Structure formats: C-alpha cells, structure tokens
Amino acid sequence: MILKNDETAANMLQNFLQSLIATVEIPIDFSFLRIDVTDEVIDRLANDAMDEQRMISANPRKVYKEDVIKIYNEVLPR
C-alpha cells in the first residue's frame, strides 16, 4: 500500500490503534488505578520525569517541565 503523505499515514495509524484499543479493551486513561491525583502529585511526577535524562536527552525535541505536566494532566484522572 502506498500512502499519499505523512498525514494520511498518521491518520491510518490512529484509526488502527483506536480500533485495536477498543477490540482488546485497553483502558484509554489511568482512571482504573483510582489514584488521588493532585497538583502536588503531578509536580512530583514531572520532576521525576525531568530527572530521567536518558529519556529526555534522546527526545528529538526539547522537553520542558510544562510539557510533561500537560501530558500528565491529559492522561491522569482528576
């Protein structure tokens, strides 16, 4: 299969992954953990993530603590 562009490929992958997640019933967030997520918890997790330089340095884009906090806010239930 030849794809027209990167956006088409990305959309196809997203659709495939959403279908797979629904089929195998994988949770799409961490609410099943029933963790009391507070700003302090997210801040601590973000600090820990920023301390993990092996992962941070391998990222092709500069990562800031605010980026990590945004990601945690998107995936952790409040």
C-alpha positions as CSV (number, residue, x, y, z in Angstrom):
1,M,0.0,0.0,0.0
2,I,1.4,3.4,-1.0
3,L,0.3,6.3,1.2
4,K,-0.1,9.9,-0.2
5,N,1.6,11.6,2.7
6,D,2.6,11.5,6.3
7,E,-0.7,12.9,7.5
8,T,-2.6,10.1,5.7
9,A,-0.2,7.5,7.3
10,A,-0.7,9.1,10.7
11,N,-4.5,9.1,10.4
12,M,-4.5,5.5,9.4
13,L,-2.3,4.5,12.3
14,Q,-4.5,6.5,14.7
15,N,-7.6,4.7,13.4
16,F,-5.9,1.3,13.6
17,L,-4.8,2.0,17.2
18,Q,-8.2,3.2,18.3
19,S,-9.8,0.1,16.8
20,L,-7.2,-2.2,18.5
21,I,-7.7,-0.5,21.9
22,A,-11.5,-1.0,21.6
23,T,-11.1,-4.6,20.5
24,V,-8.8,-5.7,23.3
25,E,-10.5,-3.3,25.8
26,I,-7.3,-1.5,26.9
27,P,-8.1,1.5,29.2
28,I,-7.5,4.8,27.5
29,D,-6.5,6.6,30.7
30,F,-5.4,5.7,34.2
31,S,-8.7,6.2,36.0
32,F,-8.9,2.5,36.7
33,L,-6.0,2.9,39.1
34,R,-8.2,5.1,41.4
35,I,-5.2,7.4,42.4
36,D,-6.0,10.7,44.1
37,V,-4.2,12.9,41.6
38,T,-3.4,16.4,42.9
39,D,-1.2,19.2,41.6
40,E,1.5,18.1,44.0
41,V,1.4,14.6,42.7
42,I,1.7,15.8,39.1
43,D,4.5,18.2,40.0
44,R,6.4,15.4,41.7
45,L,5.9,13.1,38.7
46,A,7.0,15.8,36.3
47,N,10.2,16.4,38.4
48,D,10.9,12.7,38.4
49,A,10.4,12.6,34.6
50,M,12.7,15.6,34.1
51,D,15.4,13.9,36.2
52,E,15.3,10.9,33.8
53,Q,17.9,12.3,31.4
54,R,18.4,9.1,29.4
55,M,14.9,9.5,28.1
56,I,14.8,13.3,27.9
57,S,18.1,13.6,26.1
58,A,17.0,11.0,23.4
59,N,14.0,13.1,22.5
60,P,14.5,14.9,19.2
61,R,12.5,17.9,20.6
62,K,13.5,19.9,23.7
63,V,11.3,18.9,26.6
64,Y,10.2,21.3,29.3
65,K,8.6,20.5,32.6
66,E,5.5,22.3,31.5
67,D,5.2,19.8,28.6
68,V,5.4,16.9,31.0
69,I,2.8,18.5,33.3
70,K,0.5,19.0,30.3
71,I,0.8,15.3,29.3
72,Y,0.2,14.1,32.9
73,N,-2.9,16.4,33.1
74,E,-4.2,14.8,29.9
75,V,-3.8,11.1,31.0
76,L,-4.3,11.2,34.7
77,P,-7.8,11.5,36.0
78,R,-8.7,14.4,38.3
